[in-house]
Amino acid sequence: ICFDYIEELIHKQEPLTTVLRLLILFSITNSGLPKKHFDYFRQACMRELLHSYGFEHIAMLNNLEKAGLFKKQESKSNWLTIKRALQLVVEDTDTAK
């Protein structure tokens, strides 16, 4: 899962924007983070993130959560709705045309 990759990015001290973009992208496309991952991130990963990048970013992280960009998943993913509405996946794979 991408959380292992995000943790690896934090340990390697990749740019904070890269880490946050991945985390936010995952959160938005899945209508939030699954409860166990959200709780884990809020405790363990947040501590590592602040340790790696500095405590001056704590306000920004709280603001991202308040803005709804980083949140706990309250229902199932809305991927199917998004996929259909934006026609993201071609269902017909007939290449013999």
N, C-alpha and C positions, 0 to 999 in steps of 0.2 A: 504494500500500500504506500501511498505517497508520504505518509507521516514518517516512515523510516528515512526517506529521501530528504524530507525537510529537516529532520534531526541531523542528518549527515551534513547538510548545508550549514546549519548552525555551528556544528563542531569545526567545520573547515573555515568558519567566519567569512562565508560568501557575503556579498552585499546584502544588507538588510532589506532593501527593496525587492530583491529576488525572492527571499524567504517569504516576505509578506505577500507578494503577488501570488505565489503558489498557494499559500494558505487561504487567502481571500478568494481566489478563483475556485478552489475546492469547496469552500464554504458556500459561495453563491450558487454554484452549479448543483449542489446537493441539498439546497434549502437548509444549510447549516451543517455543522459537524456532528456525526453520531455521538450520542451521550458519552460513551466510554472514551472516545478520542478527545472530545471537548474537555472533559474533566482531566484527562491525562495532560493535555496541552496546557490547560490553565495552571496546573501545579508544576509538573516536571519541566516541560519544554519552556514555559514562560520564564522559569528561574534560569534555565540555561541560556535563553535568548537574552535576558537582561544581563547576565554575567558576561556573555560574549560581546554584546554591543553597547552595554552601558545602561545605567538606570535612568539616564535622561530621556529614554524612549518609553518609559512607563506610561506617561500621559498619552502619547500617541497610540499605544496599544489599547488603552482604555477607551479612547475616542473611536477607534475602529470598531470596538465591540458595541459602543453606544450607537454608532451609525448603522449597525446591523450587518456590517461586512464580515464580522467574525462572531458567529452565534451558534447556539446549541440547536440541533435538529429537533423540531417538534413534530414533524410528520414525515411521511415517505418522500423520497426525492421527486422533484417535478421534472425530471429528465424527459419522460415520455411526452409530457405536454410541450415542453420546449422543443423537443426533437420534431414533433409534428408541426407545430406552429411556424418554426423557422426552416422546415424542410432540410434538416441537417444531415440526414442519412438517406441514401437512395435505397429503397426497399427492393426494387427490381434489379436483379444482378444478371439479367439476360444480356450477354455480350455478343450474341450471334446475329444481331441486327445488321 
